[in-house]
């Protein structure tokens, strides 16, 4: 039997509620030359039965006798795959019907190795996640967080041949971030600016303990990048880097903004000396990060713009009319929240009924 062009790998563990929707989102793809490899990782619910009930000859179900963990399951999926391309999809996520078609078309360019997409969250959150689209900016962004949502990725299988293991046990639950960063310098990665991946947000995904484990793994990945820049961060710099990286959506105090300013300037200077990242893309990434932080931390557009201009890198990331409009939208939301808090705290509005 001729091998399909695309192998879609779906790891599944106790995903009875979601896995059918996940698989059917692949079955409904406009692109048809694929196989689905669904690996049940020793589930204790009805996941395996749900998978076996799906009638499609492109679906191959692999049942593991006991739970071995996501790292092992992803590696098993690579070993089972036959396609020239591998597409990843977690069992609680959903692909847009044209995802494979658009990514296969992008990967027809032999210069492209990995193709991701923007992500639309659904479930208990409705955020939209946009990522840098060029290889240079994607690589620079990896110093702060993971710009590739694994469920959005389609890639050349040849990139993984000879890697043993592909995903490493040292980095769960950030083993995918570890892989993307390891191969970033040797691959051309692009992101399609379309919402081709729907990421389900639900309460079963993580615990406080799990988040701390993830932060530890993320820091190991980011710290090895800092070492290439010949930077040995202090404890204060480590905490700040994580706060403006994986926790970048948090507001910073004025003192923290000053520290952030100095840290970003330090990173730029280190790259000027060591040429680890493409200079223009790196300076843009640093300036863009600072602007995003200012948007969340300062309530007034004039303060955000004035402070942004004090960064020596600000010319690497010119502010557009759209940026200015976003600042005023942020300001309007900030004022609305203050009014809501004031009204809620007004004792005259307390009900005595």
Buried (B, 14 or more C-beta within 10 A) or exposed (E): EEEBBBBBBBBBBBBBBBBBBBBEBBBEBEBEBBBBBBBBBBBEEBBBEBBBEBEEEBBBBBBBEEBBBBBBBBBBBBEBBBBBBBBBBBBBBBBBBBBBBBBBEBBEEEEBBBBBBBBBBBBEEEEEBEBBBBBBBBBBBBBBBBBBBBBBBBBBBEBBEEBEBBBBEEBBBBBBBBBBBBBBEEBBBBBBEEBBBBBBEEEEBEEEEEEEBBBEBBBBBBBEBBEBBEBEBEEEBBBBBBBBBBEBEEEBEEEBBEBBBEBBBBBBEBBEEEEBBBBEBBBBBBBBBBBBBBBBBBBBBEBBBEBBEEBBBBEBBEBEEEBEEBBEEBBEEBEEEEEEEEEEEEEEEEEEE
